[in-house]
Amino acid sequence: MARVTLRENIGFEQLVERTRPRNHMDRLMNAALRILAKLKNTIETSVREREWRRKLASYLKSDWRPWRIGYYEYKVQYLSDVINNDGLLEAFRQGHPLPDGYGFRLDARVVEIPGVLARLEQRTGRLLDDGLVLKGGIGLLGEPTVTMT
């Protein structure tokens, strides 16, 4: 098994990659390291999600002023709800008025992003994205899911 000193600051994933099993104990150690790496990732995800929910709850209990703690989380949740609402997307697509109170105390992205996404379904060709929406910069679509042919 490759020697790794405590001074090296590497993660479990890198440690697993750097070790080559030579015997039964090495294979067991690699399996244990893979399990620990998965556990670490699960815990980190859980902590991030809990923090997200805490911030969102804090914002919802506040006076909903922009850029308070939880504003970003609320905006992303709002946008996610909008882009999954066929009726609202159709209103954007057809240029119909939006409901009263739509986007209250949120920035212009709650109009811009759904407006663009609603119109993408009707187009073909190339699309230049700066990485904030389609590639998951604000967490709406995750990995690129929009394909233009």
C-alpha positions in Angstrom: 0.0 0.0 0.0 1.3 3.5 -0.8 2.5 5.4 2.2 0.7 8.6 3.1 2.0 10.8 5.8 -0.3 12.9 8.0 1.2 16.0 6.7 -0.4 15.5 3.3 -3.8 17.1 3.2 -5.7 14.9 0.8 -9.2 13.6 0.9 -10.5 10.0 1.0 -11.1 10.0 -2.7 -7.5 10.9 -3.5 -6.2 8.4 -1.0 -8.3 5.6 -2.6 -6.9 6.6 -6.0 -3.3 6.6 -4.8 -3.4 3.1 -3.3 -3.1 0.0 -5.4 -4.2 -3.2 -3.7 -1.4 -5.7 -3.3 -3.0 -8.2 -0.9 -6.2 -9.0 0.9 -5.6 -6.3 3.6 -5.0 -3.6 1.0 -8.3 -4.5 -0.7 -10.1 -4.4 2.6 -8.5 -1.0 3.4 -9.5 0.4 0.0 -13.1 -0.8 0.5 -13.2 0.8 3.9 -11.8 4.1 2.5 -14.5 4.0 -0.3 -17.2 3.5 2.3 -15.8 6.4 4.5 -15.7 8.6 1.4 -19.3 8.0 0.6 -20.3 8.5 4.2 -18.4 11.8 4.3 -20.2 13.0 1.1 -23.6 12.0 2.6 -22.9 13.9 5.8 -21.7 17.0 3.9 -24.8 16.9 1.7 -27.0 16.6 4.8 -25.3 19.5 6.5 -25.7 21.7 3.4 -29.4 20.8 3.1 -30.0 21.5 6.7 -28.3 24.9 6.5 -30.3 25.7 3.4 -33.6 24.9 5.2 -32.5 26.9 8.2 -31.7 30.0 6.1 -35.0 29.7 4.2 -37.0 29.4 7.4 -35.2 32.4 8.8 -36.2 34.5 5.7 -39.8 33.3 5.8 -40.1 34.4 9.4 -38.6 37.9 8.6 -40.2 40.9 6.9 -39.0 39.4 3.5 -36.7 42.3 2.7 -34.2 41.6 -0.1 -30.7 40.3 0.7 -31.4 39.2 4.3 -30.3 35.8 5.4 -32.2 33.3 3.4 -33.1 35.7 0.6 -31.0 33.7 -1.9 -32.5 30.4 -0.8 -36.0 31.8 -1.1 -35.4 33.2 -4.5 -34.0 29.9 -5.8 -37.0 28.0 -4.3 -39.4 30.6 -5.9 -37.7 30.2 -9.3 -37.8 26.5 -9.0 -41.6 26.6 -8.3 -42.1 29.0 -11.3 -40.2 26.9 -13.8 -42.2 23.9 -12.8 -45.5 25.6 -13.1 -46.9 25.1 -16.7 -49.5 27.8 -16.3 -46.9 30.5 -15.4 -44.5 29.3 -18.2 -47.3 29.6 -20.7 -48.0 33.2 -19.5 -44.3 34.0 -20.1 -44.4 32.2 -23.5 -47.5 34.1 -24.7 -46.6 37.4 -23.1 -49.6 37.5 -20.8 -49.7 39.5 -17.6 -48.2 37.8 -14.6 -50.4 37.4 -11.5 -50.6 40.2 -9.0 -47.8 40.1 -6.5 -45.6 37.9 -8.7 -42.0 38.2 -7.6 -42.8 40.5 -4.6 -39.5 41.8 -3.1 -37.4 39.6 -5.4 -35.0 40.8 -8.0 -35.5 40.9 -11.8 -34.2 37.3 -12.3 -37.6 36.0 -11.3 -38.9 37.5 -14.6 -35.8 37.1 -16.8 -35.0 33.4 -16.1 -38.5 31.9 -16.6 -39.0 34.2 -19.6 -36.0 32.9 -21.3 -36.6 29.2 -20.3 -40.3 29.5 -21.6 -39.1 30.7 -25.0 -36.3 28.1 -25.3 -38.8 25.4 -26.1 -39.8 27.1 -29.3 -36.3 27.7 -30.7 -33.5 25.7 -32.3 -29.9 26.8 -32.7 -27.0 27.7 -30.5 -27.3 29.2 -27.1 -24.7 31.1 -25.1 -25.1 30.9 -21.4 -22.8 32.6 -18.9 -23.2 29.6 -16.5 -25.6 31.1 -13.9 -28.8 29.3 -14.9 -28.5 26.5 -17.3 -25.3 25.1 -15.8 -26.5 25.3 -12.3 -24.8 28.4 -11.0 -27.9 29.2 -8.9 -29.0 25.6 -8.5 -32.1 25.6 -10.8 -31.3 23.1 -13.4 -28.2 21.4 -12.1 -26.2 19.8 -14.9 -26.9 21.2 -18.3 -30.3 19.8 -19.3 -31.3 22.1 -22.1 -30.2 20.9 -25.5 -30.6 22.9 -28.7 -30.7 21.1 -32.0 
